[in-house]
Structure formats: C-alpha cells, structure tokens
Amino acid sequence: MTPFRLATQALAVRELVEAAQRLVPALRGLGVSASRVLAVQSSDPACWVWLWGLARAAGQPLMPLAPQLSAADVDELLGQAGGAVLLDGEHAGLALARDPVPGRPISTALRGGLIIQTSGSAGRPRGVMHGAHGLRAASRAACQRLAFAADDLWLVCLAPWHIGGIAILERALYRKARVLVLPKFEADRVWDGLHRHPVSHLSLVPAMLARLLEQAAGQRPPAQLRKVLIGGGALSPALACEAAAQGWPLCVSYGLSEAGSQAATLCDPGDDWTPGDVGSPIPGMQLAIEPSGDAHGRIKLRGDMLMCGYLNPDFAPGLGLAADGWFVSNDLGCIDEAGHLHVLGRFDDMIISGGINIHPASVERIVCGHPAVREVAVIGQPDSVYGEIVTAIVVGGVAGEELLAWCREQLPSALRPRRVVRRDALPLGATGKVDRRRLRELVQDPELVDDGSE
C-alpha cells in the first residue's frame, strides 16, 4: 500500500500525491463519491500518510482519527461529518473499514481540506474544519517564518493524526519539499535520523526534546539542522538553557488546531528569553487579548489560516467564530511592547502533558471506576519535562501505588495519573463544586503525604 519505507527514505510529498492519484478510480469503484469526507483511524503512520496523499489526490477532506478513540466517539464524529467514509488504515491495499452509509455532501469550501479532532466539552472529541484556502495560508506563513524551502527535509515524529504532525505534510506539499516520517518518537531513532539524512527541520514537544538531549549526551546536533520547532506545551527555562548550550536551534511556538497549527513563533530565543514568550504572530495572523480587567486575558486570533468553524451536520461555516472573524481561545496570555505574545496558561482546566491535551473529566470518569475510590479530582502540576503531569486527588481506601497500577490497565499512557494524593475530603467552593484553586494549594503543601508516584 505504501510506496516508501518509514525512517529509511526521505519522501517527496508532491510525488506521493501524484502516486496516489492512480488509486482515485479505485476509490470511486468502492462507491465513495467526491462529495464525501474520508476518515481514517490507524496506528500505522505509513498507512495514514499514504491515505492522506490519496485524499489530497482526490481533492476530498480527510478526517484523521486518533487510534485511542472509542468506537462510540468514532461513530459520533463520522455522523457529524455527514456519514464520513471510514477507510481501512490497518491493511495493505485500498479498502473500506465499513460499508458506506448515505450521507450529506461536503461544502465546496471544504474540498481538499481537513477535519481535525480536538477536545470538546467534558473531554468529548469535536471536529475542526479547515478548507484548502486556510491550509495554504497556514503553510505559507509557517514556511516563511521557519525558512522552509523546496530543498529542505523535515523529520516527522509527531503523531500524524494531530494538527502538529499533519501540518508538516501540508507545508511540504506547499513547498514541494520532502519529509522523513518515523513510525513514532524514539530518541535514538530521531538522533540516528538526524545523522543519516540531511534533516533541516524538526518538530518536538518539550518532553521529546528532553529525551533527545539525553540521547545526545552533550553532543551538538548536525550542522544542517536549522530549525527545531517546540510546541504543544510550556518549555521550561532549564530545558531551554540546556538545549541552547548544546547548540539546538530552537523555535518556541504557540499554536492550536483551530489555527491550522502555528499562531506565533520565536526563533533563536536569546539569553534574556522568559518562559511563555512565543514571539510575534506568524505572517497573516492577528493576535489580541480579550479584555478581562486584568493585565492578561484570553488570547484572540484572526486570519486566513483559521478554521472554517467547528464541525456540524450541515458543514455550515462560522461555528465557534465571532461575526467579525475572531476566534477566542481558552488560553490566557498578554502581549508586550515588542509585540511578543506571552502564553500564561489555560483559561479552563485543560491539562497539557507531553503535548497532549487532557481534559480532567475524561480521566476522572475512569479513576472513579475503581471500587475503593469515592471521589476524585484531577489537576495538572508543573513539570520541567512534560509541562504538566496528571495528578489525581482521591478520597477512599485505596493506596496510591495500587491505584496507579490499576490506572495502567485502564488508561492509555498519555492520560494516566503520575501522582496520587489521598485526602479525607475534596475542598468545595461556594457553589458546592470542587475548588480547583484549593486543590493546587493542597498538592503544593510540603506537609502533604503522597503515596504513589512514577
């Protein structure tokens, strides 16, 4: 099914799309019309990248689905996308994972676009609609800020079903450049890839950077590596200093699914860099701060690279956007006199650990399934490597190590609590809801006894 071998061959993205063109008639032979969304759920990046190329060749929107999504979540997203056609992402050859069902045609604006999943309310996934025009605008701006050209090579080790991974393919298609796709992030394979191939660009979350520095053991990266894009979570000063001392050409960035990945980026931060400073907006992106009466507020964005809107049954544009085109995020920030955006944290309770967005409610629902847990609240605690670690504050007769072991069986690694704190009761606010501010104070109390960490 795939015309390339992952991690051993640099792939010219434009050639991939041209090769996939020959499968478009076979796609039509399966009963898939040009007016339908193509969805794929796969843990195999090779299959996924090839099907991305097919969607581009067919001029149809692709909806990548994370492998860990439940069948119920997949069905919900497929339904929201007009009965999207689910392609088989696990076996060689072009096939359907299930028979197509009658569905609604996509809007013209979505042809050749993307529907990216992101976390919705209560941790439920929702779709973000991007048209071809917006994807080109996002790719053009990113390539300009990161000096990505036709003769460059971008190493891809981010999950290809997230915006950070798929955006690299879109940029390479726009620039007629090449990518080197690894099956997954492994520090030794990334380090080897940087030395075996003329890699010019690399994208990492802070946790990946920390492991790569350990793998490098003080060695400088190859000279041809010009840009290392860091996003998906807060970069700690210690990690930034260590990387800079070893010659890693960091570009600290802020982005989100609704903005087509990047919104602001600071390349080559100097010695006076402060945590949260992500530089100026990329070309064509407007940033502002929603007034809140304080020096900071919710970050607002506007530009051609923004989403068409959140997915809805009619594919109608504008859902989630203000009438004047602004998108108000759930991130808190401020803009300094130099025009640099400083990201201060989340407006809501979302935890960002290792570049993964984690809604506390989605973890709390599972942890509460332990028979000895009476109550639980999940928060994020600052961590120099992961940005935040998931911490569970529980009420009940269960030891921390026992609960952590149970969570290893019930939750994927990215969602698992790494620390358990037992209390007699959870602190409540005036409305009777759990007071999350007090929770953070509790877990910082040096007198608090933790029983269980890894």
VMD Tcl script that draws the C-alpha trace (Angstrom):
set ca {
  {0.00 0.00 0.00}
  {2.81 2.42 0.80}
  {5.37 3.48 -1.84}
  {8.03 4.23 0.77}
  {9.64 2.80 3.87}
  {9.35 4.80 7.04}
  {12.55 6.07 8.69}
  {14.76 4.89 5.83}
  {13.67 7.01 2.88}
  {13.05 10.73 2.52}
  {9.70 11.21 0.84}
  {8.92 13.88 -1.75}
  {5.39 14.78 -0.71}
  {4.30 16.05 -4.14}
  {5.39 12.73 -5.67}
  {3.37 10.86 -3.02}
  {0.22 12.73 -4.02}
  {0.92 12.06 -7.70}
  {1.43 8.35 -6.98}
  {-1.82 8.24 -5.00}
  {-3.67 9.68 -8.00}
  {-3.77 6.23 -9.57}
  {-5.94 4.97 -6.72}
  {-8.67 7.58 -7.16}
  {-10.58 5.42 -9.71}
  {-10.41 2.50 -7.27}
  {-11.81 4.77 -4.56}
  {-14.73 5.65 -6.80}
  {-15.17 1.94 -7.57}
  {-15.77 1.36 -3.85}
  {-18.76 3.67 -4.05}
  {-17.05 6.69 -2.49}
  {-18.11 9.86 -4.25}
  {-16.07 13.04 -4.45}
  {-18.53 14.81 -2.15}
  {-17.79 12.74 0.95}
  {-15.37 13.16 3.84}
  {-12.66 10.47 4.01}
  {-11.87 9.30 7.55}
  {-9.05 7.04 8.70}
  {-8.22 5.58 12.10}
  {-4.84 3.89 12.21}
  {-1.82 3.41 14.45}
  {0.39 2.91 11.38}
  {1.85 6.22 10.15}
  {2.80 4.65 6.82}
  {-0.81 3.77 6.03}
  {-2.00 7.07 7.36}
  {0.41 9.19 5.28}
  {-0.46 7.23 2.15}
  {-4.19 7.76 2.71}
  {-3.53 11.45 3.34}
  {-1.91 11.54 -0.09}
  {-4.95 9.80 -1.57}
  {-7.30 12.36 -0.04}
  {-5.17 15.15 -1.48}
  {-5.14 13.48 -4.91}
  {-8.92 13.05 -4.79}
  {-9.49 16.63 -3.62}
  {-11.53 15.44 -0.65}
  {-11.30 16.45 3.01}
  {-9.58 13.98 5.30}
  {-10.61 13.39 8.89}
  {-7.79 11.64 10.81}
  {-8.97 9.86 13.95}
  {-6.68 9.06 16.86}
  {-6.20 5.31 17.44}
  {-7.29 5.56 21.09}
  {-10.74 6.95 20.24}
  {-13.54 4.65 21.33}
  {-15.97 3.15 18.83}
  {-18.69 5.42 20.21}
  {-16.54 8.53 19.69}
  {-15.66 7.41 16.15}
  {-19.33 6.86 15.31}
  {-20.20 10.28 16.70}
  {-17.53 12.04 14.63}
  {-18.41 10.11 11.47}
  {-22.03 11.12 11.94}
  {-21.13 14.76 12.48}
  {-19.14 14.64 9.22}
  {-22.17 13.70 7.17}
  {-21.63 9.97 7.44}
  {-17.94 10.16 6.56}
  {-16.46 7.15 4.77}
  {-14.06 5.23 7.03}
  {-11.08 3.89 5.10}
  {-9.14 0.84 6.27}
  {-5.92 2.13 7.79}
  {-4.57 -1.19 9.07}
  {-4.15 -3.41 6.00}
  {-2.39 -3.21 2.66}
  {-4.48 -2.19 -0.33}
  {-7.34 0.25 -0.64}
  {-10.42 -0.89 1.27}
  {-13.21 0.38 3.45}
  {-13.27 -0.26 7.18}
  {-17.06 -0.42 6.97}
  {-19.67 -0.09 4.24}
  {-20.53 3.50 3.32}
  {-23.81 4.82 4.64}
  {-25.94 7.50 2.99}
  {-24.58 10.87 3.92}
  {-24.55 14.56 3.19}
  {-22.22 16.12 0.60}
  {-19.48 18.41 1.85}
  {-19.49 22.13 1.21}
  {-17.35 23.50 -1.60}
  {-15.13 25.34 0.89}
  {-14.07 22.03 2.47}
  {-12.85 20.35 -0.74}
  {-9.20 19.41 -0.30}
  {-9.38 20.35 3.36}
  {-9.14 18.72 6.76}
  {-11.33 17.94 9.73}
  {-9.07 17.71 12.76}
  {-10.31 16.30 16.04}
  {-9.79 18.31 19.19}
  {-11.11 18.04 22.72}
  {-14.61 19.34 23.29}
  {-16.69 19.91 26.39}
  {-16.43 17.20 29.04}
  {-13.48 15.72 27.16}
  {-15.57 14.62 24.17}
  {-13.86 14.98 20.79}
  {-15.09 17.52 18.27}
  {-14.09 18.34 14.72}
  {-12.30 21.45 13.49}
  {-12.99 22.21 9.81}
  {-10.18 23.59 7.63}
  {-10.61 24.42 3.95}
  {-7.89 24.23 1.31}
  {-7.53 28.02 1.27}
  {-6.85 28.13 5.03}
  {-4.38 25.26 4.88}
  {-2.41 27.04 2.15}
  {-2.39 30.25 4.19}
  {-1.15 28.37 7.28}
  {1.55 26.57 5.27}
  {2.69 29.75 3.54}
  {3.03 31.65 6.83}
  {4.82 28.78 8.62}
  {7.25 28.25 5.76}
  {8.06 31.95 5.73}
  {8.68 32.16 9.48}
  {10.68 28.91 9.57}
  {12.56 29.41 6.28}
  {11.36 26.05 4.92}
  {12.20 25.68 1.22}
  {11.91 23.14 -1.59}
  {15.33 21.58 -0.98}
  {14.74 21.10 2.77}
  {13.85 17.94 4.70}
  {11.53 17.86 7.74}
  {11.74 14.91 10.13}
  {8.26 13.91 11.33}
  {7.99 12.15 14.69}
  {4.73 13.74 15.91}
  {1.52 11.75 15.73}
  {0.13 12.26 12.20}
  {-3.48 12.39 13.40}
  {-2.80 15.62 15.34}
  {-2.53 19.05 13.73}
  {1.18 19.33 14.56}
  {2.01 16.24 12.51}
  {-0.32 16.78 9.58}
  {0.73 20.43 9.25}
  {4.26 19.29 8.35}
  {2.91 17.31 5.40}
  {0.84 20.29 4.29}
  {3.92 22.57 4.41}
  {5.99 20.06 2.45}
  {3.25 19.81 -0.17}
  {3.08 23.59 -0.42}
  {6.87 23.95 -0.79}
  {7.33 20.78 -2.91}
  {9.73 19.62 -0.22}
  {10.49 16.29 1.45}
  {9.72 14.66 4.78}
  {11.25 11.79 6.73}
  {8.47 10.04 8.66}
  {9.32 7.91 11.69}
  {6.87 5.26 12.95}
  {6.85 7.02 16.35}
  {9.07 9.13 18.55}
  {12.07 7.23 19.85}
  {15.03 9.37 20.87}
  {17.64 7.00 19.45}
  {15.87 6.76 16.08}
  {15.44 10.52 15.86}
  {19.13 11.04 16.71}
  {20.11 8.46 14.11}
  {17.81 10.04 11.52}
  {19.38 13.44 12.08}
  {22.79 11.97 11.23}
  {21.79 9.67 8.37}
  {19.75 12.25 6.47}
  {20.16 15.97 5.70}
  {17.35 16.97 8.07}
  {16.86 20.73 8.16}
  {13.69 20.96 10.28}
  {12.33 19.05 13.27}
  {9.18 19.41 15.40}
  {9.09 18.33 19.05}
  {7.10 18.77 22.23}
  {9.20 19.63 25.32}
  {9.17 16.05 26.65}
  {10.62 14.82 23.34}
  {13.30 17.49 23.46}
  {14.31 16.37 26.96}
  {14.72 12.76 25.85}
  {16.62 13.79 22.74}
  {19.07 15.81 24.81}
  {19.64 12.77 27.00}
  {20.27 10.68 23.89}
  {22.70 13.27 22.52}
  {24.67 13.16 25.78}
  {26.10 16.63 25.29}
  {26.86 16.26 21.58}
  {25.81 19.08 19.29}
  {23.20 18.38 16.59}
  {24.29 18.10 12.96}
  {25.11 21.45 11.35}
  {22.41 21.14 8.68}
  {19.63 21.16 11.31}
  {18.42 24.79 11.17}
  {15.07 24.84 12.98}
  {13.68 22.82 15.90}
  {10.05 23.83 16.39}
  {8.91 23.42 20.01}
  {5.20 23.44 20.79}
  {2.39 21.53 22.44}
  {3.23 22.68 25.97}
  {5.26 25.03 28.09}
  {9.05 24.95 27.64}
  {10.85 25.17 30.97}
  {13.79 27.56 31.41}
  {16.10 24.71 32.44}
  {15.32 22.69 29.31}
  {15.63 25.75 27.08}
  {19.01 26.64 28.57}
  {20.33 23.09 28.25}
  {19.26 22.89 24.61}
  {20.71 26.30 23.76}
  {24.03 25.43 25.42}
  {24.27 22.35 23.21}
  {23.53 24.29 20.03}
  {19.95 23.22 19.29}
  {18.31 25.91 17.08}
  {15.03 26.24 18.97}
  {11.90 27.97 17.69}
  {9.44 28.35 20.57}
  {5.89 28.38 19.28}
  {2.24 28.69 20.23}
  {-0.44 27.06 18.14}
  {-3.72 25.20 18.20}
  {-5.90 23.06 15.99}
  {-8.25 25.95 15.26}
  {-5.36 27.98 13.78}
  {-4.00 25.28 11.49}
  {-1.14 24.60 13.93}
  {1.02 27.72 14.33}
  {-0.06 31.15 15.54}
  {3.14 32.72 16.89}
  {6.77 31.63 16.82}
  {10.04 32.92 18.27}
  {13.16 31.55 16.60}
  {16.55 31.64 18.28}
  {15.44 32.95 21.69}
  {18.31 34.74 23.39}
  {19.68 34.58 26.90}
  {17.02 37.05 28.04}
  {14.17 34.75 26.95}
  {11.44 34.32 29.54}
  {9.11 31.30 29.80}
  {5.90 31.75 27.85}
  {7.40 34.16 25.30}
  {6.46 32.72 21.90}
  {7.35 35.73 19.79}
  {5.27 37.64 17.28}
  {2.38 36.26 15.25}
  {3.22 34.46 12.02}
  {2.58 36.44 8.80}
  {-1.12 36.99 8.22}
  {-2.16 36.15 11.78}
  {-3.67 38.78 14.05}
  {-3.47 38.32 17.82}
  {-5.27 40.24 20.54}
  {-6.23 39.79 24.17}
  {-9.87 39.58 25.25}
  {-10.36 42.35 27.86}
  {-10.80 40.92 31.33}
  {-9.97 43.84 33.59}
  {-6.52 42.36 34.28}
  {-3.18 42.68 32.52}
  {-3.89 39.39 30.79}
  {-6.88 37.71 29.22}
  {-7.97 35.08 26.71}
  {-5.95 35.01 23.51}
  {-7.90 36.00 20.38}
  {-6.86 35.10 16.84}
  {-7.92 36.15 13.34}
  {-6.52 35.35 9.90}
  {-6.97 33.33 6.72}
  {-5.41 30.26 8.36}
  {-8.15 30.00 10.99}
  {-10.66 27.16 10.83}
  {-13.89 27.48 8.85}
  {-15.61 26.57 12.10}
  {-16.37 23.61 14.30}
  {-17.83 20.55 12.66}
  {-21.61 20.50 12.40}
  {-24.07 18.30 10.48}
  {-24.62 20.91 7.74}
  {-20.91 21.81 7.33}
  {-22.00 25.39 7.90}
  {-19.06 27.78 8.41}
  {-18.66 30.06 11.39}
  {-19.49 27.84 14.37}
  {-17.07 28.88 17.14}
  {-16.07 32.13 15.40}
  {-17.31 35.62 16.16}
  {-19.18 37.55 13.49}
  {-16.08 39.65 12.80}
  {-13.92 36.53 12.29}
  {-12.14 36.44 15.64}
  {-11.63 33.17 17.49}
  {-11.43 33.45 21.27}
  {-9.25 30.65 22.64}
  {-9.18 29.13 26.12}
  {-5.54 30.16 26.55}
  {-4.50 33.06 28.73}
  {-1.86 35.48 27.58}
  {-0.60 39.03 27.21}
  {1.21 40.98 24.51}
  {4.30 43.01 25.40}
  {5.53 46.30 23.94}
  {7.60 44.46 21.33}
  {4.50 42.67 20.04}
  {5.51 39.32 21.52}
  {2.78 37.02 22.79}
  {3.32 35.56 26.26}
  {1.26 32.45 26.98}
  {0.36 32.25 30.67}
  {-1.74 29.11 30.93}
  {-5.23 27.78 30.30}
  {-8.45 29.62 30.85}
  {-10.19 26.35 31.57}
  {-8.97 23.24 33.40}
  {-7.30 21.53 30.46}
  {-4.03 19.75 31.26}
  {-1.30 19.73 28.61}
  {1.16 16.93 29.31}
  {3.83 16.00 26.79}
  {1.98 17.94 24.11}
  {-1.28 16.03 24.67}
  {-4.45 17.87 25.69}
  {-6.07 16.08 28.63}
  {-9.46 17.03 30.00}
  {-9.64 16.24 33.73}
  {-13.19 14.93 33.41}
  {-12.11 12.23 30.94}
  {-9.59 10.88 33.48}
  {-11.88 11.34 36.48}
  {-14.56 9.21 34.83}
  {-12.17 6.27 34.61}
  {-10.49 6.66 38.01}
  {-13.91 6.74 39.67}
  {-14.44 3.24 38.31}
  {-12.06 1.83 40.95}
  {-14.25 0.23 43.63}
  {-12.40 1.87 46.53}
  {-12.47 5.43 45.11}
  {-15.29 7.55 46.49}
  {-14.33 10.87 44.97}
  {-11.59 12.09 42.66}
  {-10.40 15.33 41.15}
  {-7.68 15.53 38.54}
  {-5.40 18.52 38.01}
  {-2.12 19.26 36.29}
  {1.05 20.05 38.19}
  {4.01 21.88 36.62}
  {6.77 19.60 35.39}
  {10.06 20.62 33.78}
  {9.91 17.83 31.17}
  {6.24 17.21 30.40}
  {4.96 20.72 31.01}
  {2.38 19.26 33.39}
  {1.84 15.87 34.99}
  {-1.57 14.43 35.72}
  {-2.24 14.32 39.46}
  {-5.25 12.57 41.00}
  {-6.55 13.71 44.39}
  {-8.70 10.87 45.72}
  {-10.99 10.17 48.63}
  {-11.25 6.49 49.51}
  {-9.47 3.48 50.91}
  {-7.00 2.79 48.12}
  {-3.23 3.05 48.29}
  {-1.54 5.28 45.75}
  {0.60 2.56 44.20}
  {-2.42 0.28 43.89}
  {-4.41 2.98 42.09}
  {-1.52 3.84 39.78}
  {-1.18 0.16 38.85}
  {-4.94 -0.01 38.20}
  {-4.76 3.10 36.00}
  {-2.01 1.49 33.93}
  {-4.55 -1.17 32.96}
  {-7.43 1.23 32.36}
  {-5.92 4.31 30.71}
  {-3.54 4.99 27.80}
  {-0.14 6.25 28.89}
  {-0.80 9.89 27.96}
  {-3.87 10.08 30.24}
  {-2.57 8.19 33.28}
  {-2.05 9.96 36.61}
  {1.63 10.07 37.58}
  {0.93 11.10 41.14}
  {-1.82 10.16 43.60}
  {-2.66 12.25 46.65}
  {-5.13 10.93 49.25}
  {-7.36 13.26 51.23}
  {-10.27 12.83 53.63}
  {-12.40 15.17 51.54}
  {-12.16 17.36 48.46}
  {-12.29 21.13 49.01}
  {-15.53 22.67 47.79}
  {-16.30 26.21 46.68}
  {-19.35 28.32 47.48}
  {-21.42 26.66 44.78}
  {-20.65 23.15 46.03}
  {-18.29 22.41 43.17}
  {-14.72 21.24 43.71}
  {-12.44 24.21 44.29}
  {-9.55 23.55 41.88}
  {-7.55 26.50 43.14}
  {-7.54 24.95 46.62}
  {-6.58 21.60 45.10}
  {-3.44 23.15 43.66}
  {-2.60 24.65 47.02}
  {-3.07 21.27 48.70}
  {-0.69 19.40 46.42}
  {1.96 22.07 46.96}
  {1.77 21.73 50.75}
  {5.13 20.31 51.96}
  {3.31 18.62 54.85}
  {1.18 16.62 52.44}
  {1.99 12.93 52.31}
  {1.94 11.39 48.82}
  {1.70 7.67 48.40}
  {2.42 6.72 44.85}
  {4.39 8.25 42.01}
  {6.34 7.10 39.00}
}
mol new
graphics top color blue
foreach p $ca { graphics top sphere $p radius 0.5 }
foreach p [lrange $ca 0 end-1] q [lrange $ca 1 end] { graphics top cylinder $p $q radius 0.2 }
display resetview
